[in-house]
Amino acid sequence: MSYAFLQFSLFLVCFGLSFYALWGMRFDALWKHPDRQKALIFLFLVSLIMGYLASQAILSLTVLNGFAR
């Protein structure tokens, strides 16, 4: 398995988990703005950031340190 495939698949898993976790929060209620779409875009972008950071943390703790060889 190539490193790029592992990195991409781990990112998708972390993105999905972070999106699912953040979906429970009511950003549209916290946003207090009539445009609900902006709250959803904010949720998507925060999920992307969290997914990237989580996947890079997992990779740096395992694969890049030689634990998964």
Secondary structure in CASP SS format (residue, H / E / C, confidence):
PFRMAT SS
TARGET T0000
AUTHOR 0000-0000-0000
METHOD secondary structure of the structure
MODEL  1
M C 1.00
S C 1.00
Y H 1.00
A H 1.00
F H 1.00
L H 1.00
Q H 1.00
F H 1.00
S H 1.00
L H 1.00
F H 1.00
L H 1.00
V H 1.00
C H 1.00
F H 1.00
G H 1.00
L H 1.00
S H 1.00
F H 1.00
Y H 1.00
A H 1.00
L H 1.00
W H 1.00
G C 1.00
M C 1.00
R C 1.00
F H 1.00
D H 1.00
A H 1.00
L H 1.00
W H 1.00
K C 1.00
H C 1.00
P C 1.00
D C 1.00
R H 1.00
Q H 1.00
K H 1.00
A H 1.00
L H 1.00
I H 1.00
F H 1.00
L H 1.00
F H 1.00
L H 1.00
V H 1.00
S H 1.00
L H 1.00
I H 1.00
M H 1.00
G H 1.00
Y H 1.00
L H 1.00
A H 1.00
S H 1.00
Q H 1.00
A H 1.00
I H 1.00
L H 1.00
S H 1.00
L H 1.00
T C 1.00
V C 1.00
L C 1.00
N C 1.00
G C 1.00
F C 1.00
A C 1.00
R C 1.00
END
